[in-house]
Amino acid sequence: MSLYQTLYFMSLVGSLAGLFSWGLAALVSIALPPQDTLWLSDVISSTILGAFIGGLTVAFTDRWAGSRVMPRWVISGTFIGLFAGLLAGLIQIPITNNLQGQAPVLTRVIAWMLAGSLIGLGVGLRWVGVNSARAAHAFAGGLLGGAFGGLLFAGLGSRIPDLSLALSFVLTGVGITFGITLAPILLRDGVLQFISSGDPRAQSKLGPSHKEWELQQGDSYVIGSQSQDLSKTRYRPDVEIFIPDAAIAGHHATLFGRDGAFYVARHPDAGGPAGLARYVLRVRGKTVTTSQELRDSDDIMVGRSALRFATRRKSG
């Protein structure tokens, strides 16, 4: 799907995560003792929210990438989000105990900002291998989403407490996932677009949605056809640009940004005389033997699939 379709659907993921978290947190709160346990409510709420956002974000991201959803990655995302939410709640305890009486609104805002930022950071760690800045983007997105959630809760809590709490969960979830997705779009320096493929499977998966991958300086993507169940990592795919084309090697090429330019290069698995003979990699109609700098509107042929590179930076 396109970048903006991804943004829309990831926002839905965040809202679902927030809604599920609110429902479960509400059930847990019934079992809490009647005395003042605001700090305990914060810990439980942020932990549940982190777990849902972590797991759902991984599952939906992989599903929309056109590859198989790996349970071990979903479980890893759930536990990382859970840990991030728990950590945020624990950090918030002394703040709540010391500040709640004097500044209840500020306390709520800080609580949600801590939860949002740390959960976003945990989710963003999945893409550190592509670009370390992605974790910072996710952190900032979660921070902003948490701030909105806290303000909403503080503003409406005394009037319609149940509804405001639900909206706070939903808005914080949307803020985290929206920020994770929006930051790369706003900061992108280039886009790789899927045009068409002679392989029916690739065409049916990526063609109707006009799949796009955003590119930033510092990014390093692997292009290939290796299915996710063959990946050896615990939290993310080995191949970030997955194209299910039988003429594409499992690890076919790398696309990376460096020193203000973007390049495509043969992956070592598709290099050498045998790789050159078997695996097609062409830019502007010319075979790439090692690496090739990309220019705006360059056509790239990978296997039987046609891609197009677009960038804001014009090559000299």
C-alpha positions in Angstrom: 0.0 0.0 0.0 1.0 3.6 -0.4 2.7 5.5 2.4 -0.4 7.4 3.3 -2.6 4.3 3.3 0.0 2.8 5.7 -0.3 5.9 7.9 -4.1 5.6 8.0 -4.1 1.9 8.8 -1.4 2.2 11.4 -3.5 4.9 13.1 -6.3 2.4 13.2 -3.9 -0.1 14.8 -3.1 2.4 17.5 -6.8 3.2 18.2 -7.6 -0.6 18.5 -4.7 -1.1 20.8 -5.8 1.8 22.9 -9.4 0.6 23.0 -8.4 -3.0 23.9 -6.1 -1.6 26.6 -8.8 0.6 28.1 -11.2 -2.3 28.3 -8.7 -4.6 30.0 -7.4 -1.9 32.3 -11.0 -1.1 33.3 -11.6 -4.8 34.3 -8.4 -4.8 36.3 -9.3 -1.6 38.1 -12.4 -3.3 39.5 -10.2 -5.6 41.5 -8.0 -2.8 42.9 -8.5 -1.9 46.6 -10.6 1.2 47.2 -7.9 3.3 48.7 -5.8 5.8 46.7 -4.0 3.7 44.2 -3.5 6.1 41.3 0.1 5.0 40.9 -0.9 1.4 40.6 -3.5 2.3 38.0 -0.8 4.1 36.0 1.5 1.1 36.1 -1.2 -1.3 35.0 -2.6 1.0 32.3 0.8 1.8 30.7 1.9 -1.8 30.8 -1.3 -3.1 29.1 -1.1 -0.3 26.5 2.5 -1.1 25.7 1.8 -4.8 25.3 -1.1 -4.3 22.9 0.7 -1.6 20.8 3.9 -3.7 20.6 2.2 -6.8 19.5 -0.4 -5.3 17.1 2.1 -3.0 15.5 4.4 -5.9 14.6 1.5 -8.1 13.3 -0.1 -5.5 11.2 3.2 -4.1 9.8 4.2 -7.6 8.6 0.8 -8.4 7.3 0.7 -5.2 5.1 4.3 -5.8 3.9 2.9 -8.8 2.1 4.7 -11.5 4.0 3.9 -14.0 6.7 3.1 -12.8 10.2 5.7 -14.5 12.5 4.3 -15.4 16.0 7.8 -15.0 17.5 8.1 -11.4 16.3 4.6 -10.6 17.6 5.5 -12.1 20.9 8.7 -10.2 21.0 6.9 -7.0 20.2 4.3 -7.7 22.9 7.0 -8.2 25.6 9.1 -5.3 24.5 6.0 -3.0 24.6 5.0 -4.5 27.9 8.4 -3.9 29.4 8.4 -0.3 28.1 5.0 0.4 29.5 5.9 -1.2 32.9 9.1 0.9 33.0 7.1 4.1 32.3 4.7 3.2 35.0 7.4 2.6 37.6 9.2 5.8 36.7 5.9 7.7 37.2 5.3 6.4 40.8 7.3 9.0 42.6 6.0 11.7 40.3 2.4 10.8 41.1 3.0 10.5 44.8 4.7 13.9 45.1 2.9 15.9 42.5 -0.7 14.7 42.2 -2.0 16.8 45.1 -0.5 20.1 43.8 -0.7 19.7 40.1 -3.1 16.9 39.0 -3.3 18.0 35.4 0.5 18.1 35.0 0.7 14.7 36.7 -1.7 13.1 34.1 0.1 14.7 31.2 3.5 13.5 32.5 2.2 10.0 33.1 0.8 9.6 29.5 3.9 11.2 28.0 6.2 8.8 29.8 4.1 5.9 28.7 3.8 7.0 25.1 7.5 7.9 24.6 8.9 4.7 26.1 6.4 2.5 24.3 7.2 4.2 21.1 10.9 3.8 21.7 10.4 0.1 22.3 8.5 -0.3 19.1 10.9 1.8 17.1 13.8 -0.4 18.2 12.6 -2.9 15.6 14.0 -0.7 12.9 17.3 0.3 14.4 19.0 -2.1 12.0 17.7 0.0 9.1 18.4 3.4 10.6 19.1 4.2 14.2 17.1 7.4 13.8 13.9 5.4 13.5 13.9 4.8 17.3 14.1 8.5 17.9 11.2 9.1 15.6 9.1 6.5 17.4 10.0 8.1 20.8 9.0 11.5 19.6 5.7 10.2 18.1 4.8 8.5 21.4 5.8 11.5 23.4 3.4 13.7 21.4 0.6 11.2 21.4 1.0 10.8 25.2 0.8 14.5 25.7 -2.5 14.8 23.8 -3.9 11.8 25.7 -2.9 13.3 29.0 -4.4 16.7 28.2 -7.7 15.1 27.1 -7.9 13.0 30.2 -7.2 16.0 32.4 -9.7 18.2 30.6 -12.6 15.8 30.5 -11.9 13.5 33.4 -14.0 15.4 36.0 -17.0 15.6 33.6 -17.1 12.3 31.9 -14.4 10.2 33.5 -15.1 6.8 31.8 -15.3 8.3 28.3 -12.3 10.6 28.8 -10.2 7.6 29.9 -11.2 5.6 26.9 -10.5 8.5 24.6 -7.1 9.0 26.3 -6.1 5.4 25.7 -7.3 5.6 22.0 -5.6 8.9 21.3 -2.3 7.8 23.0 -2.3 4.6 20.9 -3.0 6.6 17.7 -0.3 9.1 18.6 2.4 6.4 19.1 1.6 4.5 15.9 0.9 7.7 13.9 4.3 9.2 15.0 6.2 6.0 14.2 4.7 6.0 10.7 4.5 9.8 10.0 8.1 10.7 10.9 9.7 8.6 8.2 7.2 10.1 5.7 7.9 13.7 6.6 11.6 13.2 6.8 12.0 11.0 3.8 14.5 11.9 1.1 13.3 9.4 -1.4 10.7 6.7 -2.2 11.0 3.3 -3.9 7.8 2.5 -5.8 6.5 -0.8 -7.0 5.4 -0.5 -10.7 4.7 -4.0 -12.0 6.0 -7.6 -12.0 6.0 -10.5 -14.4 5.6 -12.8 -11.5 1.8 -13.1 -10.7 2.4 -13.5 -7.0 4.3 -10.3 -6.7 1.9 -8.4 -8.9 -1.2 -9.5 -6.9 0.4 -8.7 -3.6 2.1 -5.4 -4.4 0.4 -4.1 -7.6 -3.1 -3.2 -6.5 -1.9 -1.2 -3.5 0.9 0.6 -5.4 3.3 -0.4 -2.6 5.9 2.2 -1.6 8.9 2.2 0.7 10.1 5.5 2.2 13.8 6.2 2.2 16.0 8.4 4.4 19.6 9.2 4.5 21.3 6.6 6.7 18.8 3.9 5.7 20.0 0.5 4.6 17.4 -1.9 3.2 17.8 -5.5 1.9 15.7 -6.3 -1.2 14.8 -9.9 -1.7 12.3 -12.7 -1.8 13.2 -14.6 1.4 10.1 -15.4 3.3 10.0 -14.2 6.9 9.8 -17.8 8.3 13.4 -18.2 7.2 14.6 -15.1 9.0 16.9 -15.8 12.0 16.2 -12.6 13.9 13.8 -12.5 16.9 12.1 -9.2 16.3 12.4 -8.1 12.6 12.7 -9.5 9.1 16.1 -10.1 7.4 14.6 -8.6 4.2 12.9 -5.2 4.6 11.8 -4.8 1.0 10.1 -8.1 0.4 9.1 -8.9 -3.2 7.7 -12.4 -3.8 9.2 -12.8 -7.2 10.6 -16.2 -8.2 13.3 -14.5 -10.2 14.6 -12.6 -7.2 17.2 -14.1 -4.8 16.4 -14.4 -1.2 18.9 -11.6 -0.6 19.1 -9.9 -4.0 20.2 -6.3 -3.5 20.7 -3.5 -0.9 19.4 0.0 -1.2 21.1 2.6 1.0 21.5 6.3 1.5 24.9 7.8 2.1 26.5 11.3 1.8 23.4 12.8 0.3 22.8 10.2 -2.4 21.1 6.8 -2.7 22.6 3.6 -4.2 21.6 0.2 -5.1 24.1 -2.6 -4.9 24.1 -6.4 -5.5 23.9 -8.4 -2.3 26.8 -10.8 -1.9 24.3 -13.7 -2.3 23.5 -12.5 -5.8 27.0 -11.4 -6.8 29.9 -13.1 -8.6 29.7 -14.6 -12.1 26.9 -17.0 -11.1 24.8 -14.3 -9.6 25.3 -11.9 -12.5 24.1 -14.7 -14.9 21.1 -15.7 -12.8 19.8 -12.7 -11.0 18.7 -9.5 -12.9 19.5 -6.2 -11.4 19.4 -3.2 -13.8 19.2 0.5 -13.4 18.2 2.6 -16.5 18.5 -0.6 -18.5 22.1 -1.3 -17.6 23.2 -4.3 -15.5 24.5 -3.4 -12.0 27.6 -5.5 -11.3 28.6 -4.0 -8.0 26.7 -0.7 -7.0 25.0 2.1 -8.8 24.1 5.6 -7.7 20.4 6.3 -8.3 18.9 9.4 -9.9 15.4 10.8 -9.7 12.9 8.8 -11.7 15.3 5.9 -12.3 13.7 2.7 -13.3 15.1 -0.4 -11.5 14.6 -3.9 -12.7 14.9 -6.6 -9.9 14.3 -10.1 -11.2 11.0 -9.7 -13.2 9.8 -6.8 -11.1 9.9 -3.1 -12.1 10.5 -0.5 -9.5 11.0 3.3 -9.7 13.1 5.5 -7.5 12.1 9.1 -6.7 14.0 11.6 -4.6 13.8 15.2 -3.6 17.5 15.6 -4.1 18.6 15.9 -7.7 21.8 14.2 -8.7 24.4 16.5 -10.2 
